[in-house]
Amino acid sequence: MTPSARPLAPLRRAEFIALIAMLFASIALSVDAMLPAMPLIAEQLSPEAPNRAQLIIGIFILGMGIGTLFTGPLSDAWGRKPVIIGGAVIYCLASLACFFANSLELMLLARLFQGLGAAAPRTVAIALVRDQYRGREMAQIMSYAMMIFTMVPAMAPMLGMAVMSVTDWHVIFLIYVLFGLTSILWLGLRQPETNPAGNRKPLSIASLVAAGREMAKHRISWLSILLQSLIISALFSTILSIQQIFEQHFGFGDSFPFWFCGIAVVAGSGSVLNARLVMRLGMRRMIVTTLSVVFTLSLLHLALQWGQVFTGTAEFAVYLIWQVTIFGMMGLTMGNLNALAMEPLGRIAGFASSVISASSTVLSVLIAMPIGQAFNGTPVPLIFGATLCTGVALLLSRALAK
């Protein structure tokens, strides 16, 4: 056997976590780096209906959700690495198409395919973790990866603003190409295949139906899908309208990337906290406690907004605190929910991760986009929508312990 043909050695834990975080990060970068460009996108591509610019974000997430449904089963049949690399190639090509798009319709079409391609790294990365870790240890690995991943959405808007300060906003899409190529090289050269040929399952309708039936037997799986949908919808609806709220309601459009960075960095402590506490308190308790706190704070914030109790600096401070809880909720719940859902599904890890991710993403987009389009110059529609989502999630989370 030649040196070039030798199997790759398993990555050390720290490098594996960093790689998983980068695979996750393509999603956050593709969404958050666009936020500073939203006013220009609205002005240049949709001047008659500025809220339609939000579709640049929403359609990408929708494409990601649809693509997620296929990438897991494909990775079960073909292996994890080929599917991730193939998706990253589609992502890079679609990013180039976005760069050359000169209308909102072409941009949305290219963003749809960009989301389809980005689905592979995001979804199959979860299967990579499940192939090597179990239970609370998997939740801990996911939490550490989410902690690193949090730095990307924190810095992405500033990256977008930096690009716009020296050139056209379309160049942001070239950054996506560079990021995608880097992830392909890292994965290809360093990460061993975790689904070897002997373990693969031929792709067929019968096998997919059988896997679906096996998954349906586990209540925790579909309950996790519902909870993730509601939690993610609160975050997605926030991302869709956050730039408009900062610019139009608070008058902080120019400094928005820095405020966004601060929110993301502080909220990133949620993943650190979860990684420290989940081994002692358990995944279910972490989920229920987090949702209880976020729902209570959201309901209080909604009451303060409706009553116009605070204005000016005080109102902005309350809004910032609330935003930290919405972003932080992800780090305290998503890794736990994924680990709970995947624990009994090791034999169909790729299929299961696809169904869970696809269903929760598509459902969350369908919930979040109407909330974003309801933006009326104030944070009230967003706060109301997030309160409703977290309230229903809290009710459902009580079933986790049963």
C-alpha positions as CSV (number, residue, x, y, z in Angstrom):
1,M,0.0,0.0,0.0
2,T,1.5,3.4,-1.0
3,P,1.6,6.2,1.5
4,S,-1.1,8.1,-0.5
5,A,-3.4,5.2,-0.2
6,R,-3.1,4.7,3.6
7,P,-6.3,5.2,5.6
8,L,-6.5,8.5,7.3
9,A,-6.0,8.4,11.1
10,P,-9.0,9.5,13.2
11,L,-8.9,13.2,14.0
12,R,-8.1,14.3,17.5
13,R,-11.1,15.5,19.4
14,A,-10.2,19.2,19.2
15,E,-9.6,19.2,15.4
16,F,-12.8,17.1,14.9
17,I,-14.9,19.7,16.8
18,A,-13.3,22.5,14.8
19,L,-14.1,20.7,11.5
20,I,-17.7,20.1,12.5
21,A,-18.0,23.7,13.5
22,M,-16.7,24.8,10.1
23,L,-19.2,22.5,8.3
24,F,-22.0,24.0,10.3
25,A,-20.7,27.5,9.8
26,S,-21.4,27.6,6.0
27,I,-25.1,28.1,6.9
28,A,-24.5,31.0,9.3
29,L,-22.0,32.7,7.0
30,S,-24.4,32.4,4.0
31,V,-27.1,34.1,6.1
32,D,-25.5,36.6,8.4
33,A,-22.9,38.1,6.1
34,M,-25.8,39.3,3.9
35,L,-27.6,41.2,6.7
36,P,-25.7,44.5,6.2
37,A,-26.5,44.4,2.5
38,M,-30.2,44.1,3.0
39,P,-31.0,47.8,2.5
40,L,-29.0,47.9,-0.7
41,I,-30.6,44.7,-1.9
42,A,-34.0,46.2,-1.2
43,E,-33.1,49.4,-3.0
44,Q,-31.6,47.8,-6.1
45,L,-33.6,44.6,-6.5
46,S,-37.0,45.3,-4.8
47,P,-37.5,49.1,-4.3
48,E,-41.3,48.8,-4.6
49,A,-41.5,46.2,-1.7
50,P,-38.5,46.5,0.7
51,N,-39.7,43.6,2.9
52,R,-39.2,41.2,-0.1
53,A,-35.5,41.6,0.4
54,Q,-35.9,39.2,3.4
55,L,-36.6,36.5,0.8
56,I,-32.9,36.5,0.1
57,I,-32.5,34.9,3.5
58,G,-35.7,32.9,3.7
59,I,-35.3,31.2,0.3
60,F,-31.7,30.1,1.2
61,I,-33.0,28.5,4.4
62,L,-35.8,26.8,2.5
63,G,-33.4,25.4,-0.1
64,M,-31.3,24.1,2.8
65,G,-34.3,22.4,4.4
66,I,-35.3,20.7,1.1
67,G,-31.8,19.6,0.4
68,T,-31.4,18.2,3.8
69,L,-34.1,15.6,3.1
70,F,-31.8,13.9,0.5
71,T,-28.3,14.3,1.8
72,G,-28.6,12.0,4.8
73,P,-29.9,8.9,2.8
74,L,-27.3,9.6,0.1
75,S,-24.6,9.6,2.8
76,D,-25.9,6.3,4.1
77,A,-25.6,4.8,0.6
78,W,-22.5,6.6,-0.8
79,G,-20.5,7.6,2.3
80,R,-20.3,10.8,4.4
81,K,-17.4,12.5,2.6
82,P,-18.5,12.2,-1.0
83,V,-21.9,13.7,-0.2
84,I,-20.4,16.6,1.8
85,I,-17.9,17.4,-0.9
86,G,-20.6,17.2,-3.6
87,G,-22.9,19.5,-1.8
88,A,-20.1,22.0,-1.2
89,V,-19.4,22.0,-4.9
90,I,-23.0,22.8,-5.7
91,Y,-22.8,25.5,-3.0
92,C,-19.8,27.1,-4.6
93,L,-21.3,27.1,-8.1
94,A,-24.5,28.6,-6.8
95,S,-22.5,31.3,-5.0
96,L,-21.0,32.2,-8.4
97,A,-24.4,32.4,-9.9
98,C,-25.5,34.8,-7.1
99,F,-22.5,36.9,-7.8
100,F,-23.6,37.4,-11.4
101,A,-27.4,37.7,-10.7
102,N,-28.9,41.1,-11.7
103,S,-32.5,40.7,-10.6
104,L,-34.3,39.5,-7.5
105,E,-35.8,36.5,-9.3
106,L,-32.4,35.2,-10.5
107,M,-30.9,35.9,-7.1
108,L,-33.6,33.9,-5.4
109,L,-33.2,31.0,-7.8
110,A,-29.4,30.9,-7.2
111,R,-29.9,31.2,-3.4
112,L,-32.3,28.3,-3.5
113,F,-29.6,26.1,-5.1
114,Q,-27.0,27.6,-2.8
115,G,-29.2,26.4,0.1
116,L,-29.6,22.9,-1.5
117,G,-25.8,22.6,-1.7
118,A,-25.2,23.9,1.9
119,A,-27.5,21.2,3.2
120,A,-24.9,18.5,2.8
121,P,-22.2,19.8,5.1
122,R,-24.7,20.9,7.7
123,T,-26.7,17.6,7.8
124,V,-24.1,15.0,7.2
125,A,-21.8,16.6,9.8
126,I,-24.4,15.6,12.4
127,A,-24.2,12.0,11.1
128,L,-20.3,12.2,11.3
129,V,-20.7,13.0,15.0
130,R,-23.3,10.3,15.6
131,D,-20.9,7.8,13.9
132,Q,-18.3,8.4,16.5
133,Y,-20.1,9.5,19.7
134,R,-23.2,8.6,21.7
135,G,-25.7,10.2,24.2
136,R,-24.5,12.9,26.5
137,E,-21.0,12.8,25.0
138,M,-22.5,13.5,21.6
139,A,-24.5,16.4,23.1
140,Q,-21.2,17.7,24.6
141,I,-19.4,17.5,21.3
142,M,-22.3,19.3,19.5
143,S,-22.2,22.0,22.2
144,Y,-18.5,22.6,21.8
145,A,-18.9,22.7,18.0
146,M,-21.8,25.1,18.4
147,M,-19.7,27.3,20.7
148,I,-17.0,27.7,17.9
149,F,-19.7,28.0,15.3
150,T,-21.2,30.9,17.2
151,M,-18.2,33.0,16.3
152,V,-19.1,32.9,12.6
153,P,-22.5,34.6,12.9
154,A,-20.9,37.0,15.3
155,M,-18.3,38.1,12.8
156,A,-20.2,37.5,9.5
157,P,-22.1,40.9,9.4
158,M,-18.8,42.7,10.0
159,L,-17.3,40.7,7.2
160,G,-20.2,41.7,4.9
161,M,-19.8,45.4,5.9
162,A,-16.0,45.2,5.3
163,V,-16.6,43.9,1.8
164,M,-19.2,46.6,1.1
165,S,-16.8,49.3,2.3
166,V,-14.3,48.6,-0.5
167,T,-16.4,47.0,-3.2
168,D,-19.9,45.9,-4.4
169,W,-22.0,43.7,-2.1
170,H,-22.1,41.0,-4.7
171,V,-18.5,40.2,-3.8
172,I,-19.7,38.7,-0.5
173,F,-20.6,35.6,-2.7
174,L,-17.0,35.2,-3.7
175,I,-16.2,34.9,0.0
176,Y,-18.7,32.0,0.2
177,V,-16.8,30.3,-2.7
178,L,-13.5,30.6,-0.8
179,F,-15.1,29.3,2.4
180,G,-16.6,26.3,0.6
181,L,-13.4,25.3,-1.1
182,T,-11.5,25.5,2.2
183,S,-13.9,23.2,3.9
184,I,-13.7,20.7,1.0
185,L,-9.9,20.6,1.3
186,W,-9.9,20.2,5.1
187,L,-12.4,17.4,5.0
188,G,-10.9,15.6,2.1
189,L,-7.3,15.7,3.4
190,R,-7.8,15.1,7.1
191,Q,-11.2,13.5,8.0
192,P,-11.5,9.7,7.6
193,E,-14.7,8.2,6.2
194,T,-17.0,7.2,9.1
195,N,-19.4,5.2,7.0
196,P,-17.2,2.6,5.2
197,A,-18.4,0.6,2.2
198,G,-19.2,-2.5,4.3
199,N,-21.7,-0.5,6.4
200,R,-23.5,1.3,3.6
201,K,-27.1,0.7,2.8
202,P,-28.2,0.7,-0.9
203,L,-30.5,3.6,-1.7
204,S,-34.0,2.3,-2.5
205,I,-37.6,3.3,-1.9
206,A,-38.1,0.2,0.2
207,S,-35.1,1.0,2.4
208,L,-36.3,4.5,2.9
209,V,-39.8,3.4,3.8
210,A,-38.4,0.9,6.2
211,A,-36.1,3.5,7.8
212,G,-39.0,5.9,8.0
213,R,-41.1,3.3,9.8
214,E,-38.3,2.6,12.3
215,M,-37.9,6.3,13.0
216,A,-41.7,6.7,13.5
217,K,-41.6,4.1,16.3
218,H,-39.6,6.5,18.5
219,R,-41.7,9.3,19.9
220,I,-38.7,11.3,20.9
221,S,-37.8,11.7,17.2
222,W,-40.9,13.4,16.0
223,L,-41.2,15.3,19.2
224,S,-37.7,16.6,18.7
225,I,-38.7,17.7,15.2
226,L,-41.6,19.8,16.5
227,L,-39.5,21.4,19.2
228,Q,-36.6,22.2,16.9
229,S,-39.1,23.7,14.4
230,L,-40.5,26.1,17.0
231,I,-37.1,27.0,18.5
232,I,-35.5,27.6,15.1
233,S,-38.5,29.6,13.9
234,A,-38.0,32.1,16.7
235,L,-34.3,32.5,15.6
236,F,-35.1,32.7,11.9
237,S,-37.8,35.3,12.3
238,T,-35.4,37.3,14.3
239,I,-32.7,37.1,11.6
240,L,-35.1,38.1,8.9
241,S,-36.1,41.4,10.5
242,I,-33.3,42.2,12.9
243,Q,-31.4,44.6,10.5
244,Q,-34.6,46.5,9.7
245,I,-35.4,46.8,13.4
246,F,-32.0,48.2,14.2
247,E,-32.1,50.6,11.3
248,Q,-35.7,51.8,11.2
249,H,-36.9,51.5,14.8
250,F,-33.7,52.2,16.8
251,G,-31.7,54.2,14.2
252,F,-28.6,52.0,14.6
253,G,-28.3,50.8,11.0
254,D,-24.6,51.8,10.6
255,S,-23.5,50.2,13.8
256,F,-25.7,47.1,13.4
257,P,-22.9,44.6,12.6
258,F,-21.2,45.5,15.9
259,W,-24.3,45.1,18.0
260,F,-25.0,41.8,16.2
261,C,-21.5,40.6,17.0
262,G,-22.0,41.5,20.6
263,I,-25.3,39.6,20.8
264,A,-23.9,36.5,19.2
265,V,-20.7,36.5,21.3
266,V,-22.7,36.8,24.6
267,A,-25.3,34.3,23.4
268,G,-22.5,31.9,22.5
269,S,-22.0,31.3,26.2
270,G,-25.2,29.2,26.0
271,S,-23.2,26.4,24.2
272,V,-20.4,26.7,26.8
273,L,-23.0,26.5,29.7
274,N,-24.7,23.5,28.1
275,A,-21.5,21.6,27.6
276,R,-20.7,22.1,31.3
277,L,-24.1,21.3,32.7
278,V,-25.6,18.7,30.4
279,M,-23.4,15.8,31.8
280,R,-24.7,16.6,35.3
281,L,-28.3,17.8,34.7
282,G,-29.2,15.8,31.6
283,M,-30.6,16.9,28.2
284,R,-34.3,16.9,29.1
285,R,-33.9,19.2,32.1
286,M,-31.7,21.6,30.1
287,I,-34.3,21.9,27.4
288,V,-37.3,22.5,29.6
289,T,-35.5,25.0,31.9
290,T,-34.2,27.0,28.9
291,L,-37.6,27.2,27.2
292,S,-39.3,28.2,30.5
293,V,-36.8,31.1,30.9
294,V,-37.0,32.3,27.3
295,F,-40.8,32.2,27.2
296,T,-41.2,34.1,30.4
297,L,-38.8,36.8,29.3
298,S,-40.4,37.0,25.8
299,L,-43.9,37.4,27.4
300,L,-42.6,40.1,29.7
301,H,-40.9,41.9,26.8
302,L,-44.1,41.8,24.7
303,A,-46.0,43.4,27.6
304,L,-43.4,46.1,28.0
305,Q,-43.6,46.9,24.3
306,W,-47.4,47.0,24.1
307,G,-47.5,49.2,27.1
308,Q,-44.7,51.4,25.8
309,V,-43.2,51.3,29.3
310,F,-39.7,52.0,28.0
311,T,-38.5,54.3,25.2
312,G,-35.1,55.4,23.9
313,T,-32.0,53.8,25.5
314,A,-34.0,51.8,28.0
315,E,-36.1,50.2,25.3
316,F,-33.0,49.4,23.3
317,A,-31.3,47.8,26.3
318,V,-34.3,45.6,27.0
319,Y,-34.4,44.5,23.4
320,L,-30.7,43.6,23.4
321,I,-31.1,41.5,26.5
322,W,-34.1,39.7,24.9
323,Q,-32.2,39.1,21.7
324,V,-29.4,37.4,23.7
325,T,-31.9,35.0,25.1
326,I,-33.3,34.1,21.7
327,F,-29.8,33.4,20.2
328,G,-28.6,31.7,23.4
329,M,-31.6,29.4,23.4
330,M,-30.1,27.6,20.4
331,G,-26.9,26.6,22.2
332,L,-28.8,25.4,25.2
333,T,-31.3,23.2,23.3
334,M,-30.4,22.2,19.8
335,G,-27.5,19.9,20.6
336,N,-29.5,18.2,23.3
337,L,-32.6,17.8,21.0
338,N,-30.5,16.3,18.2
339,A,-28.7,13.9,20.6
340,L,-32.0,12.8,22.1
341,A,-33.5,12.2,18.6
342,M,-30.5,10.4,17.2
343,E,-29.7,8.2,20.2
344,P,-32.0,5.3,19.2
345,L,-31.4,5.7,15.5
346,G,-27.7,4.7,15.0
347,R,-28.4,2.2,12.2
348,I,-30.1,4.9,10.1
349,A,-28.1,7.9,11.3
350,G,-27.9,9.6,7.9
351,F,-31.5,9.1,7.1
352,A,-32.6,10.2,10.5
353,S,-30.5,13.3,10.6
354,S,-31.9,14.3,7.2
355,V,-35.5,13.9,8.2
356,I,-35.1,15.7,11.4
357,S,-33.1,18.6,10.0
358,A,-35.2,18.9,6.8
359,S,-38.6,18.7,8.6
360,S,-37.6,21.2,11.3
361,T,-35.9,23.6,8.9
362,V,-38.8,23.7,6.4
363,L,-41.4,24.0,9.1
364,S,-39.4,26.8,10.8
365,V,-39.1,28.7,7.6
366,L,-42.8,28.4,7.0
367,I,-43.5,29.8,10.4
368,A,-40.7,32.5,10.4
369,M,-41.3,34.1,7.0
370,P,-44.8,35.4,7.7
371,I,-43.5,36.8,11.0
372,G,-40.7,38.6,9.1
373,Q,-43.0,39.9,6.4
374,A,-45.3,41.3,9.2
375,F,-42.5,43.8,10.1
376,N,-44.2,47.2,10.5
377,G,-41.3,49.4,11.7
378,T,-41.4,48.1,15.3
379,P,-40.2,45.0,17.1
380,V,-43.8,44.0,18.2
381,P,-44.6,41.5,15.4
382,L,-41.2,39.7,16.0
383,I,-41.6,39.6,19.8
384,F,-45.2,38.3,19.5
385,G,-44.2,35.6,17.0
386,A,-41.2,34.5,19.2
387,T,-43.3,34.4,22.3
388,L,-45.9,32.2,20.6
389,C,-43.2,29.8,19.3
390,T,-41.4,29.4,22.6
391,G,-44.7,29.1,24.5
392,V,-45.9,26.2,22.3
393,A,-42.4,24.6,22.5
394,L,-42.5,24.8,26.3
395,L,-45.8,23.0,26.4
396,L,-44.5,20.2,24.1
397,S,-41.2,19.9,26.0
398,R,-43.1,18.6,29.1
399,A,-43.6,15.4,27.1
400,L,-39.9,14.8,27.0
401,A,-39.8,13.4,30.5
402,K,-42.8,11.1,30.0
